[in-house]
């Protein structure tokens, strides 16, 4: 199924990146000098707050500390909103967050600006995407097949798990896809994203759950609390292996691997199938320019895009690594790239 949203995001990548203005940089130059801080606080979403990613967080902390000469404090969270509010309020200076969370933080405080995003496999912004999945338990996928492909027609009335309503790939993108698809049918012609937030007898879904993290949404599916779940590829990559099919393609089957960390440690061997896949703009490291000086901002950007970071195997895991990490080399071209606010305009459009 060729989704309007897929087309919008895919075709916007180059144009938006190429058309980014210098508004953020001009604002930084015009702003009053920022008082130097001794400690830089980094906020992390629940997805990246687990113990298995401590090494990756601390390695990035070392990069920040070396670049600025400041102490680094990691603020792990249990809720998207905590991280979003932290960077918007200035109680955190830096945050790794999804595109929707960044857009929300920027709307609260326009001093929140993107610092860098991980590139795509080409080493550019052209394919700087990850993937939003709709998944069902292995064995249930037959109900969602249509000809040689898959259809989401039968998700109506099911128990459904999102991640958080501030999640891009775990709510914003899948809800937009669902509304776009079903609103063409007479029965659901008035359907809105807000209608998907709660389940019930007279609602679109029979029951709606929020996993709180992508891992949580996936576990809701595997434990049969949900029949269908939305979560992304990158956030569960440390816990699952491709069992059959083509990665990031409807019909692919993934299995929870041996030794998977919490919360997948009790789900080892369980499988799920993808019934819908949509590309999403990569997640930024965002910075609060009201709490980080222009001098430190430049130092941080230069450090993140440096060869030293690109080649740091604790930050970009080697292709054949079995370790858990935030980023992984697939082609050897992956790296961090500077990006500006306008890059995320396609995500803003989802709320209009």
Buried (B, 14 or more C-beta within 10 A) or exposed (E): EEBEBBEEBBEBBEEBBEEBEEEBBEBBEEEEEBEEBEEBBBBBBBBBBBEBBEBBBEBBBEBBBEBBEBEBEBBBBEBBEBBBBBBBBBBBBBBBBBBBBBBBBBEBBBBBBBBBBBBBBEBBBBBBBBBBBBBBBBEBBEBBBEEEEBBBEBBBBBBBBBBBBBBBBBBBBBBBBBBEBBBEEEEBEEBEBEBBBEBEEEBBBBBBBBBBBBBBBBBBBBEEBBBBBBBBBBBBBBBBEEBEBEEBEBBBBBBBBEEBBEBBEEBEEBBBBBBBBBBBBBBBBBBBBBBBBBEBBEBBBEBBBBEEBBEBEBBBBEEEEEEBBBBBBEEEEBBBBBBBBBBBBBBBEBEE
